[in-house]
Amino acid sequence: MCKITLNVPGRDSNLDLPVIGNLVYCETSALDRAATEFKRMLNKELSHFSESSKSGNQISEYICSTFL
């Protein structure tokens, strides 16, 4: 979990670049975790789907080779 405290002395102050960099890093990290979890879940579902029939296996292989 990312926790960032902003210390802005005045209303018209600009944000420091390191703070913006930290925000981008935290967002990117969260997106990476979400993408990894999605891929894990998709692999699990595709493995079940591929076991159901020959066409299910072909579709599963196509999705894996195209998107994963």
N, CA, C and O atoms as a Tripos MOL2 file, in Angstrom:
@<TRIPOS>MOLECULE
protein
  272   271    68     0     0
PROTEIN
NO_CHARGES

@<TRIPOS>ATOM
      1 N           0.8450   -1.1740    0.0000 N.3       1 MET1
      2 CA          0.0000    0.0000    0.0000 C.3       1 MET1
      3 C           0.8860    1.2310    0.0000 C.2       1 MET1
      4 O           1.8610    1.2950    0.7490 O.2       1 MET1
      5 N           0.5630    2.1960   -0.8220 N.am      2 CYS2
      6 CA          1.3530    3.4170   -0.9340 C.3       2 CYS2
      7 C           0.7220    4.5120   -0.0890 C.2       2 CYS2
      8 O          -0.4870    4.7390   -0.1390 O.2       2 CYS2
      9 N           1.5490    5.1750    0.6760 N.am      3 LYS3
     10 CA          1.0680    6.2980    1.4660 C.3       3 LYS3
     11 C           1.9830    7.4760    1.1990 C.2       3 LYS3
     12 O           3.1820    7.4270    1.4730 O.2       3 LYS3
     13 N           1.3990    8.5390    0.6570 N.am      4 ILE4
     14 CA          2.1770    9.7130    0.3190 C.3       4 ILE4
     15 C           1.5770   10.9110    1.0340 C.2       4 ILE4
     16 O           0.3760   11.1690    0.9450 O.2       4 ILE4
     17 N           2.4220   11.6320    1.7390 N.am      5 THR5
     18 CA          1.9890   12.8410    2.4300 C.3       5 THR5
     19 C           2.5260   14.0430    1.6800 C.2       5 THR5
     20 O           3.7300   14.1600    1.4550 O.2       5 THR5
     21 N           1.6260   14.9350    1.2950 N.am      6 LEU6
     22 CA          2.0280   16.1490    0.5970 C.3       6 LEU6
     23 C           2.1990   17.2710    1.6090 C.2       6 LEU6
     24 O           1.3380   17.4960    2.4600 O.2       6 LEU6
     25 N           3.3000   17.9580    1.5060 N.am      7 ASN7
     26 CA          3.5550   19.1000    2.3680 C.3       7 ASN7
     27 C           3.6590   20.3280    1.4690 C.2       7 ASN7
     28 O           4.7360   20.6530    0.9700 O.2       7 ASN7
     29 N           2.5280   21.0060    1.2680 N.am      8 VAL8
     30 CA          2.4730   22.1500    0.3730 C.3       8 VAL8
     31 C           2.3420   23.4100    1.2160 C.2       8 VAL8
     32 O           1.3300   23.6070    1.8870 O.2       8 VAL8
     33 N           3.3710   24.2710    1.1840 N.am      9 PRO9
     34 CA          3.3400   25.4580    2.0360 C.3       9 PRO9
     35 C           2.3040   26.5010    1.6460 C.2       9 PRO9
     36 O           1.8170   27.2220    2.5170 O.2       9 PRO9
     37 N           1.9520   26.6070    0.3760 N.am     10 GLY10
     38 CA          0.9860   27.6160   -0.0320 C.3      10 GLY10
     39 C           0.0200   27.0750   -1.0600 C.2      10 GLY10
     40 O           0.2540   26.0290   -1.6660 O.2      10 GLY10
     41 N          -1.0670   27.7980   -1.2510 N.am     11 ARG11
     42 CA         -2.0860   27.3570   -2.1950 C.3      11 ARG11
     43 C          -1.5720   27.3030   -3.6260 C.2      11 ARG11
     44 O          -1.9880   26.4410   -4.3990 O.2      11 ARG11
     45 N          -0.6840   28.2030   -3.9840 N.am     12 ASP12
     46 CA         -0.2210   28.3070   -5.3630 C.3      12 ASP12
     47 C           1.0610   27.5250   -5.6270 C.2      12 ASP12
     48 O           1.6630   27.6770   -6.6900 O.2      12 ASP12
     49 N           1.4820   26.7030   -4.6950 N.am     13 SER13
     50 CA          2.7220   25.9350   -4.8700 C.3      13 SER13
     51 C           2.5090   24.8070   -5.8630 C.2      13 SER13
     52 O           1.4170   24.2450   -5.9590 O.2      13 SER13
     53 N           3.5600   24.4810   -6.5980 N.am     14 ASN14
     54 CA          3.5370   23.3380   -7.5120 C.3      14 ASN14
     55 C           3.9720   22.0990   -6.7560 C.2      14 ASN14
     56 O           4.7310   22.1810   -5.7900 O.2      14 ASN14
     57 N           3.4870   20.9550   -7.2010 N.am     15 LEU15
     58 CA          3.9210   19.6980   -6.6000 C.3      15 LEU15
     59 C           5.3580   19.4170   -6.9910 C.2      15 LEU15
     60 O           5.7760   19.7300   -8.1060 O.2      15 LEU15
     61 N           6.1110   18.8310   -6.0840 N.am     16 ASP16
     62 CA          7.4730   18.4310   -6.3940 C.3      16 ASP16
     63 C           7.4520   17.2580   -7.3650 C.2      16 ASP16
     64 O           6.5590   16.4130   -7.2980 O.2      16 ASP16
     65 N           8.4160   17.2010   -8.2520 N.am     17 LEU17
     66 CA          8.4930   16.0980   -9.2110 C.3      17 LEU17
     67 C           8.6580   14.7410   -8.5450 C.2      17 LEU17
     68 O           8.0690   13.7740   -9.0280 O.2      17 LEU17
     69 N           9.4340   14.6070   -7.4530 N.am     18 PRO18
     70 CA          9.5180   13.2850   -6.8060 C.3      18 PRO18
     71 C           8.1630   12.7790   -6.3110 C.2      18 PRO18
     72 O           7.9070   11.5750   -6.3380 O.2      18 PRO18
     73 N           7.3010   13.6780   -5.8640 N.am     19 VAL19
     74 CA          5.9720   13.2620   -5.3980 C.3      19 VAL19
     75 C           5.1710   12.7270   -6.5660 C.2      19 VAL19
     76 O           4.5220   11.6880   -6.4490 O.2      19 VAL19
     77 N           5.2080   13.4210   -7.6920 N.am     20 ILE20
     78 CA          4.4920   12.9550   -8.8760 C.3      20 ILE20
     79 C           5.0610   11.6120   -9.3310 C.2      20 ILE20
     80 O           4.3110   10.7110   -9.7070 O.2      20 ILE20
     81 N           6.3720   11.4810   -9.2950 N.am     21 GLY21
     82 CA          7.0020   10.2110   -9.6550 C.3      21 GLY21
     83 C           6.5470    9.0830   -8.7530 C.2      21 GLY21
     84 O           6.3140    7.9710   -9.2270 O.2      21 GLY21
     85 N           6.4140    9.3480   -7.4490 N.am     22 ASN22
     86 CA          5.9430    8.3270   -6.5090 C.3      22 ASN22
     87 C           4.5060    7.9350   -6.8120 C.2      22 ASN22
     88 O           4.1580    6.7570   -6.7350 O.2      22 ASN22
     89 N           3.6700    8.9070   -7.1540 N.am     23 LEU23
     90 CA          2.2800    8.6010   -7.4880 C.3      23 LEU23
     91 C           2.2070    7.7170   -8.7270 C.2      23 LEU23
     92 O           1.4370    6.7570   -8.7590 O.2      23 LEU23
     93 N           2.9920    8.0310   -9.7340 N.am     24 VAL24
     94 CA          3.0110    7.2240  -10.9540 C.3      24 VAL24
     95 C           3.5130    5.8270  -10.6460 C.2      24 VAL24
     96 O           2.9680    4.8470  -11.1540 O.2      24 VAL24
     97 N           4.5520    5.7220   -9.8130 N.am     25 TYR25
     98 CA          5.0840    4.4120   -9.4450 C.3      25 TYR25
     99 C           4.0320    3.5870   -8.7150 C.2      25 TYR25
    100 O           3.8750    2.4010   -9.0040 O.2      25 TYR25
    101 N           3.3140    4.1870   -7.7830 N.am     26 CYS26
    102 CA          2.2960    3.4590   -7.0240 C.3      26 CYS26
    103 C           1.1840    2.9820   -7.9420 C.2      26 CYS26
    104 O           0.7170    1.8490   -7.8220 O.2      26 CYS26
    105 N           0.7580    3.8450   -8.8610 N.am     27 GLU27
    106 CA         -0.3040    3.4660   -9.7920 C.3      27 GLU27
    107 C           0.1680    2.3440  -10.7000 C.2      27 GLU27
    108 O          -0.5740    1.3930  -10.9450 O.2      27 GLU27
    109 N           1.3910    2.4430  -11.2010 N.am     28 THR28
    110 CA          1.9390    1.4110  -12.0740 C.3      28 THR28
    111 C           2.0490    0.0860  -11.3340 C.2      28 THR28
    112 O           1.7370   -0.9670  -11.8880 O.2      28 THR28
    113 N           2.4900    0.1390  -10.0940 N.am     29 SER29
    114 CA          2.6180   -1.0620   -9.2910 C.3      29 SER29
    115 C           1.2530   -1.7300   -9.0960 C.2      29 SER29
    116 O           1.1410   -2.9510   -9.2050 O.2      29 SER29
    117 N           0.2370   -0.9510   -8.8130 N.am     30 ALA30
    118 CA         -1.1130   -1.4940   -8.6370 C.3      30 ALA30
    119 C          -1.6260   -2.1000   -9.9420 C.2      30 ALA30
    120 O          -2.2560   -3.1570   -9.9290 O.2      30 ALA30
    121 N          -1.3610   -1.4410  -11.0580 N.am     31 LEU31
    122 CA         -1.7800   -1.9740  -12.3520 C.3      31 LEU31
    123 C          -1.0550   -3.2750  -12.6730 C.2      31 LEU31
    124 O          -1.6550   -4.2020  -13.2170 O.2      31 LEU31
    125 N           0.2220   -3.3500  -12.3440 N.am     32 ASP32
    126 CA          0.9820   -4.5760  -12.5700 C.3      32 ASP32
    127 C           0.4070   -5.7320  -11.7540 C.2      32 ASP32
    128 O           0.2690   -6.8470  -12.2560 O.2      32 ASP32
    129 N           0.0740   -5.4580  -10.5000 N.am     33 ARG33
    130 CA         -0.5160   -6.5060   -9.6500 C.3      33 ARG33
    131 C          -1.8680   -6.9550  -10.2040 C.2      33 ARG33
    132 O          -2.1710   -8.1480  -10.2160 O.2      33 ARG33
    133 N          -2.6790   -5.9990  -10.6610 N.am     34 ALA34
    134 CA         -3.9910   -6.3390  -11.2180 C.3      34 ALA34
    135 C          -3.8370   -7.1610  -12.4930 C.2      34 ALA34
    136 O          -4.5750   -8.1250  -12.7000 O.2      34 ALA34
    137 N          -2.8880   -6.7890  -13.3480 N.am     35 ALA35
    138 CA         -2.6610   -7.5290  -14.5870 C.3      35 ALA35
    139 C          -2.1860   -8.9480  -14.2930 C.2      35 ALA35
    140 O          -2.6190   -9.8970  -14.9460 O.2      35 ALA35
    141 N          -1.3100   -9.0930  -13.3280 N.am     36 THR36
    142 CA         -0.8010  -10.4220  -12.9610 C.3      36 THR36
    143 C          -1.9260  -11.2970  -12.4250 C.2      36 THR36
    144 O          -2.0220  -12.4750  -12.7690 O.2      36 THR36
    145 N          -2.7710  -10.7230  -11.5870 N.am     37 GLU37
    146 CA         -3.9010  -11.4800  -11.0320 C.3      37 GLU37
    147 C          -4.8910  -11.8650  -12.1280 C.2      37 GLU37
    148 O          -5.4140  -12.9790  -12.1300 O.2      37 GLU37
    149 N          -5.1490  -10.9500  -13.0540 N.am     38 PHE38
    150 CA         -6.0590  -11.2480  -14.1600 C.3      38 PHE38
    151 C          -5.5150  -12.3900  -15.0110 C.2      38 PHE38
    152 O          -6.2620  -13.2950  -15.3820 O.2      38 PHE38
    153 N          -4.2200  -12.3550  -15.3240 N.am     39 LYS39
    154 CA         -3.6160  -13.4220  -16.1250 C.3      39 LYS39
    155 C          -3.7000  -14.7600  -15.4120 C.2      39 LYS39
    156 O          -3.9560  -15.7880  -16.0390 O.2      39 LYS39
    157 N          -3.4830  -14.7500  -14.0900 N.am     40 ARG40
    158 CA         -3.5660  -15.9920  -13.3190 C.3      40 ARG40
    159 C          -4.9750  -16.5770  -13.3900 C.2      40 ARG40
    160 O          -5.1560  -17.7750  -13.6090 O.2      40 ARG40
    161 N          -5.9730  -15.7040  -13.1990 N.am     41 MET41
    162 CA         -7.3600  -16.1600  -13.2380 C.3      41 MET41
    163 C          -7.7530  -16.6260  -14.6400 C.2      41 MET41
    164 O          -8.4540  -17.6270  -14.7890 O.2      41 MET41
    165 N          -7.3000  -15.9000  -15.6680 N.am     42 LEU42
    166 CA         -7.6090  -16.2860  -17.0430 C.3      42 LEU42
    167 C          -6.9810  -17.6330  -17.3770 C.2      42 LEU42
    168 O          -7.6280  -18.4710  -18.0050 O.2      42 LEU42
    169 N          -5.7450  -17.8550  -16.9720 N.am     43 ASN43
    170 CA         -5.0910  -19.1480  -17.2060 C.3      43 ASN43
    171 C          -5.8710  -20.2840  -16.5610 C.2      43 ASN43
    172 O          -6.0330  -21.3540  -17.1470 O.2      43 ASN43
    173 N          -6.3510  -20.0370  -15.3470 N.am     44 LYS44
    174 CA         -7.1210  -21.0680  -14.6380 C.3      44 LYS44
    175 C          -8.4010  -21.3950  -15.4050 C.2      44 LYS44
    176 O          -8.7240  -22.5650  -15.6110 O.2      44 LYS44
    177 N          -9.1250  -20.3620  -15.8260 N.am     45 GLU45
    178 CA        -10.3710  -20.5760  -16.5640 C.3      45 GLU45
    179 C         -10.1170  -21.2330  -17.9150 C.2      45 GLU45
    180 O         -10.8720  -22.1090  -18.3350 O.2      45 GLU45
    181 N          -9.0530  -20.8110  -18.5930 N.am     46 LEU46
    182 CA         -8.7480  -21.3960  -19.8970 C.3      46 LEU46
    183 C          -8.3490  -22.8590  -19.7790 C.2      46 LEU46
    184 O          -8.6420  -23.6550  -20.6700 O.2      46 LEU46
    185 N          -7.6900  -23.2170  -18.6980 N.am     47 SER47
    186 CA         -7.3190  -24.6220  -18.5300 C.3      47 SER47
    187 C          -8.5690  -25.4840  -18.3490 C.2      47 SER47
    188 O          -8.6250  -26.6020  -18.8610 O.2      47 SER47
    189 N          -9.5720  -24.9760  -17.6250 N.am     48 HIS48
    190 CA        -10.8350  -25.7050  -17.4840 C.3      48 HIS48
    191 C         -11.5580  -25.7770  -18.8260 C.2      48 HIS48
    192 O         -12.1060  -26.8180  -19.1890 O.2      48 HIS48
    193 N         -11.5550  -24.6830  -19.5460 N.am     49 PHE49
    194 CA        -12.2230  -24.6080  -20.8420 C.3      49 PHE49
    195 C         -11.5750  -25.5560  -21.8420 C.2      49 PHE49
    196 O         -12.2670  -26.2180  -22.6160 O.2      49 PHE49
    197 N         -10.2500  -25.6210  -21.8270 N.am     50 SER50
    198 CA         -9.5410  -26.4780  -22.7850 C.3      50 SER50
    199 C          -9.7940  -27.9520  -22.5240 C.2      50 SER50
    200 O          -9.6840  -28.7670  -23.4400 O.2      50 SER50
    201 N         -10.1330  -28.3100  -21.2870 N.am     51 GLU51
    202 CA        -10.4120  -29.7040  -20.9430 C.3      51 GLU51
    203 C         -11.8280  -30.1300  -21.3410 C.2      51 GLU51
    204 O         -12.1380  -31.3210  -21.3490 O.2      51 GLU51
    205 N         -12.6800  -29.1670  -21.6680 N.am     52 SER52
    206 CA        -14.0840  -29.4740  -21.9270 C.3      52 SER52
    207 C         -14.3240  -30.0940  -23.2990 C.2      52 SER52
    208 O         -15.2140  -30.9330  -23.4400 O.2      52 SER52
    209 N         -13.5600  -29.7070  -24.3070 N.am     53 SER53
    210 CA        -13.7630  -30.2480  -25.6550 C.3      53 SER53
    211 C         -12.5690  -29.9120  -26.5400 C.2      53 SER53
    212 O         -11.6880  -29.1420  -26.1570 O.2      53 SER53
    213 N         -12.5610  -30.5110  -27.7390 N.am     54 LYS54
    214 CA        -11.4780  -30.2310  -28.6810 C.3      54 LYS54
    215 C         -11.5250  -28.7660  -29.1100 C.2      54 LYS54
    216 O         -10.4860  -28.1100  -29.1770 O.2      54 LYS54
    217 N         -12.7190  -28.2460  -29.4010 N.am     55 SER55
    218 CA        -12.8280  -26.8420  -29.8160 C.3      55 SER55
    219 C         -12.4720  -25.9160  -28.6560 C.2      55 SER55
    220 O         -11.8820  -24.8570  -28.8700 O.2      55 SER55
    221 N         -12.8220  -26.3030  -27.4380 N.am     56 GLY56
    222 CA        -12.4420  -25.5150  -26.2610 C.3      56 GLY56
    223 C         -10.9360  -25.4320  -26.1220 C.2      56 GLY56
    224 O         -10.3920  -24.3890  -25.7580 O.2      56 GLY56
    225 N         -10.2610  -26.5410  -26.4140 N.am     57 ASN57
    226 CA         -8.8060  -26.5750  -26.3630 C.3      57 ASN57
    227 C          -8.2100  -25.6630  -27.4330 C.2      57 ASN57
    228 O          -7.2490  -24.9420  -27.1650 O.2      57 ASN57
    229 N          -8.7660  -25.6870  -28.6310 N.am     58 GLN58
    230 CA         -8.2640  -24.8410  -29.7190 C.3      58 GLN58
    231 C          -8.4540  -23.3580  -29.4000 C.2      58 GLN58
    232 O          -7.5590  -22.5440  -29.6290 O.2      58 GLN58
    233 N          -9.6150  -23.0210  -28.8760 N.am     59 ILE59
    234 CA         -9.8910  -21.6220  -28.5130 C.3      59 ILE59
    235 C          -8.9620  -21.1810  -27.3970 C.2      59 ILE59
    236 O          -8.4180  -20.0770  -27.4310 O.2      59 ILE59
    237 N          -8.7820  -22.0380  -26.4150 N.am     60 SER60
    238 CA         -7.9010  -21.7290  -25.2940 C.3      60 SER60
    239 C          -6.4680  -21.4990  -25.7710 C.2      60 SER60
    240 O          -5.8150  -20.5480  -25.3410 O.2      60 SER60
    241 N          -5.9820  -22.3620  -26.6540 N.am     61 GLU61
    242 CA         -4.6270  -22.2010  -27.1860 C.3      61 GLU61
    243 C          -4.4890  -20.8930  -27.9650 C.2      61 GLU61
    244 O          -3.4700  -20.2110  -27.8630 O.2      61 GLU61
    245 N          -5.5170  -20.5460  -28.7430 N.am     62 TYR62
    246 CA         -5.4830  -19.3030  -29.5140 C.3      62 TYR62
    247 C          -5.4130  -18.0960  -28.5740 C.2      62 TYR62
    248 O          -4.6030  -17.1930  -28.7820 O.2      62 TYR62
    249 N          -6.2490  -18.0810  -27.5540 N.am     63 ILE63
    250 CA         -6.2640  -16.9500  -26.6060 C.3      63 ILE63
    251 C          -4.9230  -16.8400  -25.9020 C.2      63 ILE63
    252 O          -4.3900  -15.7400  -25.7550 O.2      63 ILE63
    253 N          -4.3730  -17.9570  -25.4690 N.am     64 CYS64
    254 CA         -3.0740  -17.9280  -24.7760 C.3      64 CYS64
    255 C          -1.9650  -17.4140  -25.6860 C.2      64 CYS64
    256 O          -1.1580  -16.5790  -25.2770 O.2      64 CYS64
    257 N          -1.9260  -17.9070  -26.9050 N.am     65 SER65
    258 CA         -0.8360  -17.4950  -27.8030 C.3      65 SER65
    259 C          -1.0010  -16.0510  -28.2600 C.2      65 SER65
    260 O          -0.0120  -15.3920  -28.5830 O.2      65 SER65
    261 N          -2.2270  -15.5500  -28.2920 N.am     66 THR66
    262 CA         -2.4600  -14.1820  -28.7630 C.3      66 THR66
    263 C          -2.3210  -13.1540  -27.6630 C.2      66 THR66
    264 O          -1.7470  -12.0860  -27.8800 O.2      66 THR66
    265 N          -2.8370  -13.4590  -26.4850 N.am     67 PHE67
    266 CA         -2.9490  -12.4290  -25.4450 C.3      67 PHE67
    267 C          -2.0500  -12.6390  -24.2300 C.2      67 PHE67
    268 O          -1.8380  -11.6980  -23.4650 O.2      67 PHE67
    269 N          -1.5240  -13.8280  -24.0310 N.am     68 LEU68
    270 CA         -0.7210  -14.0490  -22.8170 C.3      68 LEU68
    271 C           0.7220  -14.2240  -23.0970 C.2      68 LEU68
    272 O           1.5110  -14.4170  -22.1720 O.2      68 LEU68
@<TRIPOS>BOND
     1     1     2 1
     2     2     3 1
     3     3     4 2
     4     3     5 am
     5     5     6 1
     6     6     7 1
     7     7     8 2
     8     7     9 am
     9     9    10 1
    10    10    11 1
    11    11    12 2
    12    11    13 am
    13    13    14 1
    14    14    15 1
    15    15    16 2
    16    15    17 am
    17    17    18 1
    18    18    19 1
    19    19    20 2
    20    19    21 am
    21    21    22 1
    22    22    23 1
    23    23    24 2
    24    23    25 am
    25    25    26 1
    26    26    27 1
    27    27    28 2
    28    27    29 am
    29    29    30 1
    30    30    31 1
    31    31    32 2
    32    31    33 am
    33    33    34 1
    34    34    35 1
    35    35    36 2
    36    35    37 am
    37    37    38 1
    38    38    39 1
    39    39    40 2
    40    39    41 am
    41    41    42 1
    42    42    43 1
    43    43    44 2
    44    43    45 am
    45    45    46 1
    46    46    47 1
    47    47    48 2
    48    47    49 am
    49    49    50 1
    50    50    51 1
    51    51    52 2
    52    51    53 am
    53    53    54 1
    54    54    55 1
    55    55    56 2
    56    55    57 am
    57    57    58 1
    58    58    59 1
    59    59    60 2
    60    59    61 am
    61    61    62 1
    62    62    63 1
    63    63    64 2
    64    63    65 am
    65    65    66 1
    66    66    67 1
    67    67    68 2
    68    67    69 am
    69    69    70 1
    70    70    71 1
    71    71    72 2
    72    71    73 am
    73    73    74 1
    74    74    75 1
    75    75    76 2
    76    75    77 am
    77    77    78 1
    78    78    79 1
    79    79    80 2
    80    79    81 am
    81    81    82 1
    82    82    83 1
    83    83    84 2
    84    83    85 am
    85    85    86 1
    86    86    87 1
    87    87    88 2
    88    87    89 am
    89    89    90 1
    90    90    91 1
    91    91    92 2
    92    91    93 am
    93    93    94 1
    94    94    95 1
    95    95    96 2
    96    95    97 am
    97    97    98 1
    98    98    99 1
    99    99   100 2
   100    99   101 am
   101   101   102 1
   102   102   103 1
   103   103   104 2
   104   103   105 am
   105   105   106 1
   106   106   107 1
   107   107   108 2
   108   107   109 am
   109   109   110 1
   110   110   111 1
   111   111   112 2
   112   111   113 am
   113   113   114 1
   114   114   115 1
   115   115   116 2
   116   115   117 am
   117   117   118 1
   118   118   119 1
   119   119   120 2
   120   119   121 am
   121   121   122 1
   122   122   123 1
   123   123   124 2
   124   123   125 am
   125   125   126 1
   126   126   127 1
   127   127   128 2
   128   127   129 am
   129   129   130 1
   130   130   131 1
   131   131   132 2
   132   131   133 am
   133   133   134 1
   134   134   135 1
   135   135   136 2
   136   135   137 am
   137   137   138 1
   138   138   139 1
   139   139   140 2
   140   139   141 am
   141   141   142 1
   142   142   143 1
   143   143   144 2
   144   143   145 am
   145   145   146 1
   146   146   147 1
   147   147   148 2
   148   147   149 am
   149   149   150 1
   150   150   151 1
   151   151   152 2
   152   151   153 am
   153   153   154 1
   154   154   155 1
   155   155   156 2
   156   155   157 am
   157   157   158 1
   158   158   159 1
   159   159   160 2
   160   159   161 am
   161   161   162 1
   162   162   163 1
   163   163   164 2
   164   163   165 am
   165   165   166 1
   166   166   167 1
   167   167   168 2
   168   167   169 am
   169   169   170 1
   170   170   171 1
   171   171   172 2
   172   171   173 am
   173   173   174 1
   174   174   175 1
   175   175   176 2
   176   175   177 am
   177   177   178 1
   178   178   179 1
   179   179   180 2
   180   179   181 am
   181   181   182 1
   182   182   183 1
   183   183   184 2
   184   183   185 am
   185   185   186 1
   186   186   187 1
   187   187   188 2
   188   187   189 am
   189   189   190 1
   190   190   191 1
   191   191   192 2
   192   191   193 am
   193   193   194 1
   194   194   195 1
   195   195   196 2
   196   195   197 am
   197   197   198 1
   198   198   199 1
   199   199   200 2
   200   199   201 am
   201   201   202 1
   202   202   203 1
   203   203   204 2
   204   203   205 am
   205   205   206 1
   206   206   207 1
   207   207   208 2
   208   207   209 am
   209   209   210 1
   210   210   211 1
   211   211   212 2
   212   211   213 am
   213   213   214 1
   214   214   215 1
   215   215   216 2
   216   215   217 am
   217   217   218 1
   218   218   219 1
   219   219   220 2
   220   219   221 am
   221   221   222 1
   222   222   223 1
   223   223   224 2
   224   223   225 am
   225   225   226 1
   226   226   227 1
   227   227   228 2
   228   227   229 am
   229   229   230 1
   230   230   231 1
   231   231   232 2
   232   231   233 am
   233   233   234 1
   234   234   235 1
   235   235   236 2
   236   235   237 am
   237   237   238 1
   238   238   239 1
   239   239   240 2
   240   239   241 am
   241   241   242 1
   242   242   243 1
   243   243   244 2
   244   243   245 am
   245   245   246 1
   246   246   247 1
   247   247   248 2
   248   247   249 am
   249   249   250 1
   250   250   251 1
   251   251   252 2
   252   251   253 am
   253   253   254 1
   254   254   255 1
   255   255   256 2
   256   255   257 am
   257   257   258 1
   258   258   259 1
   259   259   260 2
   260   259   261 am
   261   261   262 1
   262   262   263 1
   263   263   264 2
   264   263   265 am
   265   265   266 1
   266   266   267 1
   267   267   268 2
   268   267   269 am
   269   269   270 1
   270   270   271 1
   271   271   272 2
@<TRIPOS>SUBSTRUCTURE
     1 MET1         2 RESIDUE 1 A MET
     2 CYS2         6 RESIDUE 1 A CYS
     3 LYS3        10 RESIDUE 1 A LYS
     4 ILE4        14 RESIDUE 1 A ILE
     5 THR5        18 RESIDUE 1 A THR
     6 LEU6        22 RESIDUE 1 A LEU
     7 ASN7        26 RESIDUE 1 A ASN
     8 VAL8        30 RESIDUE 1 A VAL
     9 PRO9        34 RESIDUE 1 A PRO
    10 GLY10       38 RESIDUE 1 A GLY
    11 ARG11       42 RESIDUE 1 A ARG
    12 ASP12       46 RESIDUE 1 A ASP
    13 SER13       50 RESIDUE 1 A SER
    14 ASN14       54 RESIDUE 1 A ASN
    15 LEU15       58 RESIDUE 1 A LEU
    16 ASP16       62 RESIDUE 1 A ASP
    17 LEU17       66 RESIDUE 1 A LEU
    18 PRO18       70 RESIDUE 1 A PRO
    19 VAL19       74 RESIDUE 1 A VAL
    20 ILE20       78 RESIDUE 1 A ILE
    21 GLY21       82 RESIDUE 1 A GLY
    22 ASN22       86 RESIDUE 1 A ASN
    23 LEU23       90 RESIDUE 1 A LEU
    24 VAL24       94 RESIDUE 1 A VAL
    25 TYR25       98 RESIDUE 1 A TYR
    26 CYS26      102 RESIDUE 1 A CYS
    27 GLU27      106 RESIDUE 1 A GLU
    28 THR28      110 RESIDUE 1 A THR
    29 SER29      114 RESIDUE 1 A SER
    30 ALA30      118 RESIDUE 1 A ALA
    31 LEU31      122 RESIDUE 1 A LEU
    32 ASP32      126 RESIDUE 1 A ASP
    33 ARG33      130 RESIDUE 1 A ARG
    34 ALA34      134 RESIDUE 1 A ALA
    35 ALA35      138 RESIDUE 1 A ALA
    36 THR36      142 RESIDUE 1 A THR
    37 GLU37      146 RESIDUE 1 A GLU
    38 PHE38      150 RESIDUE 1 A PHE
    39 LYS39      154 RESIDUE 1 A LYS
    40 ARG40      158 RESIDUE 1 A ARG
    41 MET41      162 RESIDUE 1 A MET
    42 LEU42      166 RESIDUE 1 A LEU
    43 ASN43      170 RESIDUE 1 A ASN
    44 LYS44      174 RESIDUE 1 A LYS
    45 GLU45      178 RESIDUE 1 A GLU
    46 LEU46      182 RESIDUE 1 A LEU
    47 SER47      186 RESIDUE 1 A SER
    48 HIS48      190 RESIDUE 1 A HIS
    49 PHE49      194 RESIDUE 1 A PHE
    50 SER50      198 RESIDUE 1 A SER
    51 GLU51      202 RESIDUE 1 A GLU
    52 SER52      206 RESIDUE 1 A SER
    53 SER53      210 RESIDUE 1 A SER
    54 LYS54      214 RESIDUE 1 A LYS
    55 SER55      218 RESIDUE 1 A SER
    56 GLY56      222 RESIDUE 1 A GLY
    57 ASN57      226 RESIDUE 1 A ASN
    58 GLN58      230 RESIDUE 1 A GLN
    59 ILE59      234 RESIDUE 1 A ILE
    60 SER60      238 RESIDUE 1 A SER
    61 GLU61      242 RESIDUE 1 A GLU
    62 TYR62      246 RESIDUE 1 A TYR
    63 ILE63      250 RESIDUE 1 A ILE
    64 CYS64      254 RESIDUE 1 A CYS
    65 SER65      258 RESIDUE 1 A SER
    66 THR66      262 RESIDUE 1 A THR
    67 PHE67      266 RESIDUE 1 A PHE
    68 LEU68      270 RESIDUE 1 A LEU
